[in-house]
Amino acid sequence: MAHLQEAAVKKINEICDRYVDEKTPLMMILSDIQKEYGYIPLEVQEIVSKRTGVSVAEIYGVVTFYSFFSLEPKGKYVIGVCLGTACYVKGAQQIVDKFSEIIGIKAGETSADGLFTLDALRCIGACGIAPAVTINGKVYPKLTVDAVPKIVNEYKAMEANNQ
């Protein structure tokens, strides 16, 4: 979406129109845009600002504050490793490190092939099943470092079968 095509601008305007009667529509608009495109770059924030009257600075603040919004495109498979206290104590950092080693990216990055994004999360509220990892919403409870290669290979195999 670096240079928005006319169809994308039209879609963003349609999303804004859905919430024209809402008193505070920003979160709903941004959420729908995130679902539609996977990220919310500055150019899109400028369109939303013009349509809603909310400053770009305020929109940028919202997008960067909430972890479910992104300024950059995410990979097809978003790996979220919880680093909350319970998960961290049970080895979550080693799990992040193993994913990083296997995929070849650091937390917060997306693989060059666009397949994986690795996110280190503060707490996902799954303390009873620590350490916990999510991949596109699927939860992997009580994950071990030894299980990481198998999980990555499963997703790579799934991708290979889809091509």
Helices and strands as residue ranges (DSSP letters): H 6-18, H 26-37, H 42-52, H 56-65, E 77-82, H 85-89, H 92-103, E 109-110, E 116-121, G 127-129, E 133-135, E 138-140, G 145-147, H 148-162
